[in-house]
Amino acid sequence: MKKILLFLLTVFAVFTFTACVPEETIKVGEGSWASNAFHDQVAKLIIEEGYGVDVNVVPADTSVMVTALKTNDVNLTMELWSDNVPTYKDDIAAGEYVKASTNFDDNLQGIYIPAYLQEEYPGLQTVEDLKDYAHLFPNPEGGDKGIIYGGPTGWSATAFLNNKIPAYGLDEFYTFKTADSTAALNSTLASAYASEDPWVGYNWEPTWAMGLYDMVLLEDTPYNEADFAEGIGAFPTVDVNVVVDSEFEENYPEIFEFLTHYETTSDITSSALAYMEENDLKAEDAAVWFLQNNEDIWAEWVTDDAYDNIIDAINSK
């Protein structure tokens, strides 16, 4: 009986200890947009090659990702757009999940024109100035009004611009044309840019288009919550955060430390997305390219040992 009891206690201890050891695979939740895929692959390469922990990237929309972070079914997300999560501040305060860093917070959006157009017409600086330049943007479908291109119907940005056009009196001069998709919107821009023709429309950062084309965001009045509801003023920027589950720091202290230093910009991200687009590459290829060409940025994020391991890995690719 003593031997049986000792055996059962040993088995119980083994199972108890095993349950307390963190799973040696970090699950990263990934949204369906290109910048998220890029940052996930940068983090995956650094974590796997630098710290020796496997990473599994799993697709998840924002609401699913937030729920999974709370239950530790997702351990990390590299791009949580905090303003798109109504419970974000309360969740952070309650310790449901933890902000490690702000990936980027300069994600501008609004009405853009190509830089070459502003060089030719330096008086075109603001959204209000568009009233004087409608003749530059003829509608390819005909009519005596110019055309301003917008994003797809259903986007909150499109709804805002639908309010902005009449609020600024631009409906007298322009037709606001929504796009069927992001690809359709960028197709109109690419076509105009190739011939250096005038173009005006909605876009945002970071995207491959903003990395590939030299674009100018038309100036607007500063963001104000009350005015914004009426379509007036600039879009607000959003903190795009690196967020981990509540047990991550305890389970992976070195990796958590790396994540606290992970900070980029929209320009950095757009450049990587443009590289992907121009060369028809996947996000993992862009991650290798980024690490090979931006050592001055990421070397400060990691330990010396991790740095050496990462350098060896990317130099062999």
SETOR-555373 format. One record per residue (C-alpha): residue number from 1; residue in three letters; x, y, z. Coordinates in steps of 0.2 Angstrom, whole numbers. Example, Ala and Ser with C-alpha at 12.3 -4.5 7.8 and 13.67 -1.06 7.14 Angstrom:
REM residues 2
atom i: 1 aa: ALA X: 62 Y: -22 Z: 39 .
atom i: 2 aa: SER X: 68 Y: -5 Z: 36 .
REM end
This chain:
REM residues 317
atom i: 1 aa: MET X: 0 Y: 0 Z: 0 .
atom i: 2 aa: LYS X: 14 Y: 12 Z: 4 .
atom i: 3 aa: LYS X: 22 Y: 9 Z: -13 .
atom i: 4 aa: ILE X: 5 Y: 12 Z: -22 .
atom i: 5 aa: LEU X: 2 Y: 28 Z: -12 .
atom i: 6 aa: LEU X: 20 Y: 34 Z: -16 .
atom i: 7 aa: PHE X: 17 Y: 30 Z: -34 .
atom i: 8 aa: LEU X: 1 Y: 40 Z: -34 .
atom i: 9 aa: LEU X: 8 Y: 54 Z: -26 .
atom i: 10 aa: THR X: 23 Y: 55 Z: -38 .
atom i: 11 aa: VAL X: 11 Y: 54 Z: -53 .
atom i: 12 aa: PHE X: 0 Y: 68 Z: -45 .
atom i: 13 aa: ALA X: 16 Y: 79 Z: -42 .
atom i: 14 aa: VAL X: 21 Y: 76 Z: -60 .
atom i: 15 aa: PHE X: 4 Y: 81 Z: -67 .
atom i: 16 aa: THR X: 3 Y: 96 Z: -55 .
atom i: 17 aa: PHE X: 20 Y: 102 Z: -60 .
atom i: 18 aa: THR X: 17 Y: 100 Z: -79 .
atom i: 19 aa: ALA X: 1 Y: 110 Z: -77 .
atom i: 20 aa: CYS X: 11 Y: 124 Z: -70 .
atom i: 21 aa: VAL X: 23 Y: 125 Z: -84 .
atom i: 22 aa: PRO X: 18 Y: 137 Z: -98 .
atom i: 23 aa: GLU X: 15 Y: 130 Z: -115 .
atom i: 24 aa: GLU X: 30 Y: 132 Z: -125 .
atom i: 25 aa: THR X: 20 Y: 139 Z: -140 .
atom i: 26 aa: ILE X: 15 Y: 157 Z: -140 .
atom i: 27 aa: LYS X: -1 Y: 159 Z: -149 .
atom i: 28 aa: VAL X: -2 Y: 176 Z: -159 .
atom i: 29 aa: GLY X: -19 Y: 182 Z: -164 .
atom i: 30 aa: GLU X: -19 Y: 190 Z: -182 .
atom i: 31 aa: GLY X: -32 Y: 202 Z: -190 .
atom i: 32 aa: SER X: -36 Y: 201 Z: -208 .
atom i: 33 aa: TRP X: -25 Y: 216 Z: -213 .
atom i: 34 aa: ALA X: -8 Y: 217 Z: -221 .
atom i: 35 aa: SER X: 1 Y: 227 Z: -207 .
atom i: 36 aa: ASN X: -4 Y: 215 Z: -194 .
atom i: 37 aa: ALA X: 3 Y: 200 Z: -204 .
atom i: 38 aa: PHE X: 19 Y: 210 Z: -206 .
atom i: 39 aa: HIS X: 21 Y: 214 Z: -188 .
atom i: 40 aa: ASP X: 16 Y: 196 Z: -183 .
atom i: 41 aa: GLN X: 30 Y: 189 Z: -194 .
atom i: 42 aa: VAL X: 43 Y: 201 Z: -187 .
atom i: 43 aa: ALA X: 38 Y: 196 Z: -169 .
atom i: 44 aa: LYS X: 38 Y: 177 Z: -174 .
atom i: 45 aa: LEU X: 55 Y: 178 Z: -181 .
atom i: 46 aa: ILE X: 62 Y: 187 Z: -166 .
atom i: 47 aa: ILE X: 54 Y: 176 Z: -153 .
atom i: 48 aa: GLU X: 58 Y: 159 Z: -162 .
atom i: 49 aa: GLU X: 76 Y: 163 Z: -168 .
atom i: 50 aa: GLY X: 81 Y: 175 Z: -153 .
atom i: 51 aa: TYR X: 72 Y: 166 Z: -139 .
atom i: 52 aa: GLY X: 69 Y: 149 Z: -144 .
atom i: 53 aa: VAL X: 50 Y: 148 Z: -142 .
atom i: 54 aa: ASP X: 38 Y: 142 Z: -155 .
atom i: 55 aa: VAL X: 25 Y: 154 Z: -162 .
atom i: 56 aa: ASN X: 9 Y: 149 Z: -169 .
atom i: 57 aa: VAL X: -1 Y: 163 Z: -178 .
atom i: 58 aa: VAL X: -20 Y: 161 Z: -178 .
atom i: 59 aa: PRO X: -33 Y: 171 Z: -188 .
atom i: 60 aa: ALA X: -45 Y: 181 Z: -177 .
atom i: 61 aa: ASP X: -56 Y: 196 Z: -179 .
atom i: 62 aa: THR X: -54 Y: 210 Z: -165 .
atom i: 63 aa: SER X: -69 Y: 204 Z: -155 .
atom i: 64 aa: VAL X: -63 Y: 186 Z: -155 .
atom i: 65 aa: MET X: -45 Y: 191 Z: -151 .
atom i: 66 aa: VAL X: -50 Y: 201 Z: -136 .
atom i: 67 aa: THR X: -61 Y: 187 Z: -129 .
atom i: 68 aa: ALA X: -46 Y: 175 Z: -132 .
atom i: 69 aa: LEU X: -34 Y: 186 Z: -123 .
atom i: 70 aa: LYS X: -45 Y: 186 Z: -108 .
atom i: 71 aa: THR X: -45 Y: 167 Z: -108 .
atom i: 72 aa: ASN X: -27 Y: 165 Z: -113 .
atom i: 73 aa: ASP X: -32 Y: 156 Z: -129 .
atom i: 74 aa: VAL X: -22 Y: 169 Z: -138 .
atom i: 75 aa: ASN X: -6 Y: 175 Z: -129 .
atom i: 76 aa: LEU X: -1 Y: 190 Z: -140 .
atom i: 77 aa: THR X: -7 Y: 202 Z: -153 .
atom i: 78 aa: MET X: 4 Y: 215 Z: -161 .
atom i: 79 aa: GLU X: -9 Y: 226 Z: -167 .
atom i: 80 aa: LEU X: -24 Y: 230 Z: -156 .
atom i: 81 aa: TRP X: -32 Y: 246 Z: -162 .
atom i: 82 aa: SER X: -38 Y: 251 Z: -145 .
atom i: 83 aa: ASP X: -51 Y: 264 Z: -150 .
atom i: 84 aa: ASN X: -60 Y: 249 Z: -159 .
atom i: 85 aa: VAL X: -62 Y: 240 Z: -143 .
atom i: 86 aa: PRO X: -76 Y: 248 Z: -132 .
atom i: 87 aa: THR X: -70 Y: 239 Z: -116 .
atom i: 88 aa: TYR X: -52 Y: 242 Z: -119 .
atom i: 89 aa: LYS X: -49 Y: 254 Z: -104 .
atom i: 90 aa: ASP X: -59 Y: 244 Z: -92 .
atom i: 91 aa: ASP X: -51 Y: 228 Z: -98 .
atom i: 92 aa: ILE X: -33 Y: 235 Z: -95 .
atom i: 93 aa: ALA X: -38 Y: 242 Z: -78 .
atom i: 94 aa: ALA X: -46 Y: 225 Z: -73 .
atom i: 95 aa: GLY X: -30 Y: 216 Z: -78 .
atom i: 96 aa: GLU X: -40 Y: 206 Z: -91 .
atom i: 97 aa: TYR X: -25 Y: 208 Z: -103 .
atom i: 98 aa: VAL X: -9 Y: 219 Z: -102 .
atom i: 99 aa: LYS X: -2 Y: 232 Z: -114 .
atom i: 100 aa: ALA X: 16 Y: 229 Z: -117 .
atom i: 101 aa: SER X: 19 Y: 244 Z: -129 .
atom i: 102 aa: THR X: 12 Y: 255 Z: -142 .
atom i: 103 aa: ASN X: 17 Y: 248 Z: -159 .
atom i: 104 aa: PHE X: 13 Y: 265 Z: -168 .
atom i: 105 aa: ASP X: 1 Y: 279 Z: -165 .
atom i: 106 aa: ASP X: 3 Y: 290 Z: -181 .
atom i: 107 aa: ASN X: -10 Y: 281 Z: -191 .
atom i: 108 aa: LEU X: -16 Y: 296 Z: -201 .
atom i: 109 aa: GLN X: -32 Y: 295 Z: -212 .
atom i: 110 aa: GLY X: -42 Y: 307 Z: -223 .
atom i: 111 aa: ILE X: -42 Y: 315 Z: -240 .
atom i: 112 aa: TYR X: -26 Y: 313 Z: -250 .
atom i: 113 aa: ILE X: -19 Y: 320 Z: -266 .
atom i: 114 aa: PRO X: -2 Y: 315 Z: -274 .
atom i: 115 aa: ALA X: 13 Y: 325 Z: -270 .
atom i: 116 aa: TYR X: 16 Y: 329 Z: -288 .
atom i: 117 aa: LEU X: -1 Y: 337 Z: -289 .
atom i: 118 aa: GLN X: 2 Y: 349 Z: -274 .
atom i: 119 aa: GLU X: 19 Y: 354 Z: -282 .
atom i: 120 aa: GLU X: 9 Y: 359 Z: -298 .
atom i: 121 aa: TYR X: -5 Y: 368 Z: -288 .
atom i: 122 aa: PRO X: 3 Y: 374 Z: -271 .
atom i: 123 aa: GLY X: -13 Y: 382 Z: -267 .
atom i: 124 aa: LEU X: -21 Y: 366 Z: -264 .
atom i: 125 aa: GLN X: -17 Y: 363 Z: -246 .
atom i: 126 aa: THR X: -33 Y: 360 Z: -236 .
atom i: 127 aa: VAL X: -50 Y: 350 Z: -238 .
atom i: 128 aa: GLU X: -58 Y: 367 Z: -240 .
atom i: 129 aa: ASP X: -47 Y: 372 Z: -255 .
atom i: 130 aa: LEU X: -55 Y: 358 Z: -265 .
atom i: 131 aa: LYS X: -69 Y: 369 Z: -269 .
atom i: 132 aa: ASP X: -57 Y: 379 Z: -281 .
atom i: 133 aa: TYR X: -50 Y: 364 Z: -290 .
atom i: 134 aa: ALA X: -65 Y: 353 Z: -294 .
atom i: 135 aa: HIS X: -60 Y: 356 Z: -313 .
atom i: 136 aa: LEU X: -44 Y: 345 Z: -310 .
atom i: 137 aa: PHE X: -54 Y: 330 Z: -305 .
atom i: 138 aa: PRO X: -67 Y: 326 Z: -319 .
atom i: 139 aa: ASN X: -79 Y: 311 Z: -316 .
atom i: 140 aa: PRO X: -75 Y: 297 Z: -328 .
atom i: 141 aa: GLU X: -93 Y: 293 Z: -328 .
atom i: 142 aa: GLY X: -97 Y: 311 Z: -335 .
atom i: 143 aa: GLY X: -106 Y: 326 Z: -327 .
atom i: 144 aa: ASP X: -100 Y: 343 Z: -323 .
atom i: 145 aa: LYS X: -94 Y: 339 Z: -306 .
atom i: 146 aa: GLY X: -77 Y: 333 Z: -300 .
atom i: 147 aa: ILE X: -75 Y: 316 Z: -291 .
atom i: 148 aa: ILE X: -68 Y: 312 Z: -274 .
atom i: 149 aa: TYR X: -65 Y: 293 Z: -271 .
atom i: 150 aa: GLY X: -70 Y: 285 Z: -255 .
atom i: 151 aa: GLY X: -68 Y: 268 Z: -246 .
atom i: 152 aa: PRO X: -81 Y: 254 Z: -247 .
atom i: 153 aa: THR X: -99 Y: 257 Z: -240 .
atom i: 154 aa: GLY X: -101 Y: 251 Z: -223 .
atom i: 155 aa: TRP X: -84 Y: 258 Z: -216 .
atom i: 156 aa: SER X: -86 Y: 271 Z: -202 .
atom i: 157 aa: ALA X: -73 Y: 282 Z: -212 .
atom i: 158 aa: THR X: -85 Y: 281 Z: -227 .
atom i: 159 aa: ALA X: -100 Y: 286 Z: -216 .
atom i: 160 aa: PHE X: -89 Y: 301 Z: -209 .
atom i: 161 aa: LEU X: -84 Y: 307 Z: -227 .
atom i: 162 aa: ASN X: -103 Y: 306 Z: -232 .
atom i: 163 aa: ASN X: -106 Y: 319 Z: -219 .
atom i: 164 aa: LYS X: -90 Y: 329 Z: -222 .
atom i: 165 aa: ILE X: -94 Y: 332 Z: -241 .
atom i: 166 aa: PRO X: -110 Y: 342 Z: -238 .
atom i: 167 aa: ALA X: -104 Y: 349 Z: -221 .
atom i: 168 aa: TYR X: -90 Y: 358 Z: -231 .
atom i: 169 aa: GLY X: -101 Y: 362 Z: -246 .
atom i: 170 aa: LEU X: -91 Y: 350 Z: -257 .
atom i: 171 aa: ASP X: -107 Y: 342 Z: -264 .
atom i: 172 aa: GLU X: -109 Y: 357 Z: -275 .
atom i: 173 aa: PHE X: -93 Y: 353 Z: -284 .
atom i: 174 aa: TYR X: -90 Y: 335 Z: -282 .
atom i: 175 aa: THR X: -98 Y: 318 Z: -282 .
atom i: 176 aa: PHE X: -92 Y: 306 Z: -268 .
atom i: 177 aa: LYS X: -89 Y: 289 Z: -276 .
atom i: 178 aa: THR X: -88 Y: 274 Z: -264 .
atom i: 179 aa: ALA X: -77 Y: 259 Z: -269 .
atom i: 180 aa: ASP X: -82 Y: 241 Z: -270 .
atom i: 181 aa: SER X: -66 Y: 236 Z: -260 .
atom i: 182 aa: THR X: -49 Y: 243 Z: -255 .
atom i: 183 aa: ALA X: -42 Y: 235 Z: -270 .
atom i: 184 aa: ALA X: -54 Y: 245 Z: -281 .
atom i: 185 aa: LEU X: -50 Y: 261 Z: -272 .
atom i: 186 aa: ASN X: -31 Y: 259 Z: -274 .
atom i: 187 aa: SER X: -33 Y: 254 Z: -292 .
atom i: 188 aa: THR X: -40 Y: 271 Z: -296 .
atom i: 189 aa: LEU X: -25 Y: 279 Z: -287 .
atom i: 190 aa: ALA X: -12 Y: 268 Z: -296 .
atom i: 191 aa: SER X: -20 Y: 272 Z: -313 .
atom i: 192 aa: ALA X: -19 Y: 290 Z: -310 .
atom i: 193 aa: TYR X: -2 Y: 290 Z: -302 .
atom i: 194 aa: ALA X: 6 Y: 280 Z: -317 .
atom i: 195 aa: SER X: 1 Y: 295 Z: -328 .
atom i: 196 aa: GLU X: 4 Y: 308 Z: -315 .
atom i: 197 aa: ASP X: -15 Y: 313 Z: -317 .
atom i: 198 aa: PRO X: -24 Y: 322 Z: -303 .
atom i: 199 aa: TRP X: -32 Y: 311 Z: -290 .
atom i: 200 aa: VAL X: -41 Y: 315 Z: -274 .
atom i: 201 aa: GLY X: -49 Y: 303 Z: -262 .
atom i: 202 aa: TYR X: -49 Y: 293 Z: -245 .
atom i: 203 aa: ASN X: -34 Y: 283 Z: -239 .
atom i: 204 aa: TRP X: -25 Y: 279 Z: -223 .
atom i: 205 aa: GLU X: -9 Y: 274 Z: -215 .
atom i: 206 aa: PRO X: -1 Y: 262 Z: -214 .
atom i: 207 aa: THR X: -4 Y: 254 Z: -231 .
atom i: 208 aa: TRP X: 6 Y: 248 Z: -246 .
atom i: 209 aa: ALA X: -1 Y: 262 Z: -256 .
atom i: 210 aa: MET X: 5 Y: 275 Z: -244 .
atom i: 211 aa: GLY X: 22 Y: 267 Z: -244 .
atom i: 212 aa: LEU X: 23 Y: 266 Z: -263 .
atom i: 213 aa: TYR X: 16 Y: 282 Z: -268 .
atom i: 214 aa: ASP X: 21 Y: 300 Z: -262 .
atom i: 215 aa: MET X: 5 Y: 306 Z: -255 .
atom i: 216 aa: VAL X: -1 Y: 322 Z: -246 .
atom i: 217 aa: LEU X: -15 Y: 322 Z: -233 .
atom i: 218 aa: LEU X: -25 Y: 338 Z: -235 .
atom i: 219 aa: GLU X: -25 Y: 348 Z: -220 .
atom i: 220 aa: ASP X: -41 Y: 350 Z: -209 .
atom i: 221 aa: THR X: -47 Y: 357 Z: -193 .
atom i: 222 aa: PRO X: -41 Y: 348 Z: -177 .
atom i: 223 aa: TYR X: -51 Y: 333 Z: -171 .
atom i: 224 aa: ASN X: -65 Y: 337 Z: -160 .
atom i: 225 aa: GLU X: -77 Y: 323 Z: -154 .
atom i: 226 aa: ALA X: -93 Y: 334 Z: -156 .
atom i: 227 aa: ASP X: -88 Y: 341 Z: -173 .
atom i: 228 aa: PHE X: -82 Y: 324 Z: -179 .
atom i: 229 aa: ALA X: -100 Y: 317 Z: -177 .
atom i: 230 aa: GLU X: -105 Y: 331 Z: -190 .
atom i: 231 aa: GLY X: -92 Y: 326 Z: -202 .
atom i: 232 aa: ILE X: -81 Y: 341 Z: -197 .
atom i: 233 aa: GLY X: -62 Y: 341 Z: -194 .
atom i: 234 aa: ALA X: -48 Y: 328 Z: -195 .
atom i: 235 aa: PHE X: -49 Y: 310 Z: -191 .
atom i: 236 aa: PRO X: -41 Y: 305 Z: -174 .
atom i: 237 aa: THR X: -26 Y: 294 Z: -173 .
atom i: 238 aa: VAL X: -27 Y: 278 Z: -163 .
atom i: 239 aa: ASP X: -15 Y: 269 Z: -152 .
atom i: 240 aa: VAL X: -11 Y: 253 Z: -160 .
atom i: 241 aa: ASN X: -5 Y: 242 Z: -146 .
atom i: 242 aa: VAL X: 5 Y: 227 Z: -142 .
atom i: 243 aa: VAL X: -5 Y: 217 Z: -130 .
atom i: 244 aa: VAL X: -2 Y: 201 Z: -120 .
atom i: 245 aa: ASP X: -13 Y: 189 Z: -109 .
atom i: 246 aa: SER X: -12 Y: 192 Z: -90 .
atom i: 247 aa: GLU X: 0 Y: 178 Z: -87 .
atom i: 248 aa: PHE X: 12 Y: 182 Z: -101 .
atom i: 249 aa: GLU X: 25 Y: 192 Z: -91 .
atom i: 250 aa: GLU X: 26 Y: 178 Z: -78 .
atom i: 251 aa: ASN X: 28 Y: 164 Z: -91 .
atom i: 252 aa: TYR X: 39 Y: 173 Z: -104 .
atom i: 253 aa: PRO X: 49 Y: 187 Z: -94 .
atom i: 254 aa: GLU X: 62 Y: 190 Z: -107 .
atom i: 255 aa: ILE X: 50 Y: 190 Z: -122 .
atom i: 256 aa: PHE X: 39 Y: 202 Z: -113 .
atom i: 257 aa: GLU X: 54 Y: 213 Z: -110 .
atom i: 258 aa: PHE X: 57 Y: 213 Z: -129 .
atom i: 259 aa: LEU X: 39 Y: 217 Z: -132 .
atom i: 260 aa: THR X: 39 Y: 232 Z: -121 .
atom i: 261 aa: HIS X: 52 Y: 239 Z: -133 .
atom i: 262 aa: TYR X: 43 Y: 235 Z: -149 .
atom i: 263 aa: GLU X: 39 Y: 252 Z: -157 .
atom i: 264 aa: THR X: 38 Y: 257 Z: -175 .
atom i: 265 aa: THR X: 29 Y: 270 Z: -185 .
atom i: 266 aa: SER X: 16 Y: 270 Z: -200 .
atom i: 267 aa: ASP X: 30 Y: 275 Z: -212 .
atom i: 268 aa: ILE X: 41 Y: 260 Z: -207 .
atom i: 269 aa: THR X: 25 Y: 249 Z: -209 .
atom i: 270 aa: SER X: 20 Y: 256 Z: -225 .
atom i: 271 aa: SER X: 37 Y: 254 Z: -232 .
atom i: 272 aa: ALA X: 37 Y: 236 Z: -228 .
atom i: 273 aa: LEU X: 20 Y: 234 Z: -235 .
atom i: 274 aa: ALA X: 26 Y: 243 Z: -251 .
atom i: 275 aa: TYR X: 40 Y: 231 Z: -252 .
atom i: 276 aa: MET X: 28 Y: 216 Z: -251 .
atom i: 277 aa: GLU X: 17 Y: 223 Z: -265 .
atom i: 278 aa: GLU X: 31 Y: 228 Z: -277 .
atom i: 279 aa: ASN X: 39 Y: 211 Z: -276 .
atom i: 280 aa: ASP X: 24 Y: 200 Z: -273 .
atom i: 281 aa: LEU X: 30 Y: 193 Z: -257 .
atom i: 282 aa: LYS X: 23 Y: 186 Z: -241 .
atom i: 283 aa: ALA X: 23 Y: 194 Z: -224 .
atom i: 284 aa: GLU X: 37 Y: 182 Z: -218 .
atom i: 285 aa: ASP X: 48 Y: 188 Z: -233 .
atom i: 286 aa: ALA X: 45 Y: 206 Z: -228 .
atom i: 287 aa: ALA X: 49 Y: 202 Z: -210 .
atom i: 288 aa: VAL X: 66 Y: 196 Z: -215 .
atom i: 289 aa: TRP X: 69 Y: 211 Z: -226 .
atom i: 290 aa: PHE X: 65 Y: 222 Z: -212 .
atom i: 291 aa: LEU X: 77 Y: 214 Z: -200 .
atom i: 292 aa: GLN X: 91 Y: 214 Z: -213 .
atom i: 293 aa: ASN X: 89 Y: 232 Z: -217 .
atom i: 294 aa: ASN X: 84 Y: 240 Z: -200 .
atom i: 295 aa: GLU X: 96 Y: 233 Z: -188 .
atom i: 296 aa: ASP X: 97 Y: 250 Z: -180 .
atom i: 297 aa: ILE X: 79 Y: 249 Z: -175 .
atom i: 298 aa: TRP X: 76 Y: 232 Z: -168 .
atom i: 299 aa: ALA X: 94 Y: 228 Z: -160 .
atom i: 300 aa: GLU X: 88 Y: 239 Z: -146 .
atom i: 301 aa: TRP X: 73 Y: 228 Z: -143 .
atom i: 302 aa: VAL X: 82 Y: 212 Z: -139 .
atom i: 303 aa: THR X: 95 Y: 205 Z: -127 .
atom i: 304 aa: ASP X: 113 Y: 202 Z: -134 .
atom i: 305 aa: ASP X: 111 Y: 184 Z: -135 .
atom i: 306 aa: ALA X: 94 Y: 185 Z: -144 .
atom i: 307 aa: TYR X: 103 Y: 198 Z: -156 .
atom i: 308 aa: ASP X: 117 Y: 186 Z: -160 .
atom i: 309 aa: ASN X: 104 Y: 172 Z: -164 .
atom i: 310 aa: ILE X: 93 Y: 183 Z: -175 .
atom i: 311 aa: ILE X: 108 Y: 189 Z: -185 .
atom i: 312 aa: ASP X: 114 Y: 172 Z: -188 .
atom i: 313 aa: ALA X: 96 Y: 167 Z: -194 .
atom i: 314 aa: ILE X: 93 Y: 181 Z: -205 .
atom i: 315 aa: ASN X: 110 Y: 180 Z: -213 .
atom i: 316 aa: SER X: 107 Y: 162 Z: -218 .
atom i: 317 aa: LYS X: 90 Y: 167 Z: -227 .
REM end
